[in-house]
Amino acid sequence: MSTQHPDNVTIPFFAENGVMNGDDEVKEAFYTFSNLGVDEQLWDAEGKEVDTFVVKKLLSRHPEFFKKNILGKDKFITLRVPNPDVEKDEGKILLEALHSIPRNFDIGKKFYNEDIGPVFEVVIPMCSSEKNLIRIHEYYKQFIIKNQEKQIYENDISLREWLGQMNPHDIRVTPLFETKDAIINADKYVQKYVEFEKIKEFQRVWFARSDPALNYGSTSAVLLGKIGLQKLYEFQEKSSITIYPILGCGSAPFRGNFKPTNADKMLLGYPSIQTFTMQSAFKYDYNPRKVLNAVEKINETSRKAPSPIDVEFASNLINKMEVSHQESIKELAPIINEFNQFIPQRRKRKLHIDLFGYARKQGEISLPRAINFCATLYSLGLPPDLLGLSVLTPQEIDKIRDCYKTIDNDMADALQYFNKNNLTFFPLPVQKQIEKALQLFDFQINESHQIITTEIMTAFKKQNNSILQQKVLEAAHLRKFLG
């Protein structure tokens, strides 16, 4: 799956300016399908002012491609919609998205001369219960499909006769679990949902990676995901339904370390994942041939059982790291929020509320989105991957390696961006935690990045705002990701 998170440095050739808009993203969808070998594009109605006519534009602009690559069979547009149980102000956007599905079916039928639904799946973010899924699924069935047989008024024609047949008769609803409790209990929620809806064949389940890292720490997020994946696998094994896990991850080590040069490590670390989300830095900050090779490698690799994990051991470490991580966040929040203004925007986005990662307040703490959080700390020479690790012993790290097989690779990728010259700028409690955490791993410093982050820190201290964003981009180009 390709997603549309703006973690990239390079501006795609089809973008009209530095901030991608709705029509740019239609062009992006075609580029992703036609040039990168990707089969699925997430269409984010939840986070941005999305173009609701993407299907019509794709089919009308590129008819020859989509005659050969059928939208809805070979290539897929998947809608991410707001969760009205959390985002009350965005609830009507959910209805717009659900009601667009029959309209897109009509477009597909006209284009292909057969019953083909180009869009038939929605992703629900911030899931915390099976009820989030059932409500959306039942709304579509009860109020869109079943309602079409009702008369507009007594003795008049039905909605179906007036507006035409509503298809498809059913949709797929995929949960996106983002909090610790939701991920740990995902198997229970999924079981209740598939039993209620009588789903027999398969169910997709998406685990977030960025925002759990922001809330609990990067290593905690990995362990948390592995617990959730193991529980989903156990549910699959005792039931008759196949579970296809999705992992949402960015190119920054803190957000998953998913980049074309690291595809083999991701497959080693997450053998049970069916779908990895390819975010913007993956697509645009590497040579297209490297991107295509990585996509082909992932597509050719068969899904296996997850890496086993000691749930009790991992849970204890997650809780311990979470406390330490959030203590550091409280210390760093003022710096992060002050520096955030120098992080360039890559896509037009709306704020939404829930976790740290969604520009929210928790008590007195307010933070930007995960991408800007990462971009800020990497730009200042403080890899956020280090936060929360100071409470671990070398022996605990050794045991973590049993289930988190790529931890040394991930930490080496992250810690090369550490700048010891900048450390004294940060609060003393953070300095002490970072110095202790650094002793747990071997790494080599990227000297070019260190030079730039020293310049960034100097400019930040002197409030030389005119060159800060330029230097932030220079550092990001070296890393091959913004945040």
Buried (B, 14 or more C-beta within 10 A) or exposed (E): BBBBBBBBBBBBEBBEEEBBBBBBBBBBBBBBBBEBBBBBBBBBBBBBEBBBBBBBBBBEEBEEBBEEBBBBEEBBBBBBBBBBBBBEEBBEBBBEBBEBBBBBBBBBBEBBEEEBBBBBBBBBBBBBBBBBBBBBBBBBBEEBBEEBEEEEEEEEEEBBEEBEBBBBEBBBBBBBBBBBEBBBBBBEBBBBBBEBBEBEEEBBBBBBBBBBBBBBBBBBBBBBBBBBBBBBBEBBEEBEBEBBBBBBBBBBBBBBBBBBBBBEBBBEBBBBBBBBBBBBBBBBBBEEEBBBBBBEBBEEBEBEEBBEBBBEBBBEBBEBBBEBBBBBBBBBBEBBBEBBEBBBEBBBBEEBBBBBBBBBEBEEBBBBBBBBBBBBBBBBBBBBBBBBBBBBEEEBBEBBEEBBBBBBBBBBBBBBBBBEBBBEBBBEEBBEBBEBBBEBBEBEBBEEBBBBBBBBBBBBEEEEEEBBBEBBBBBBBBBBBBB
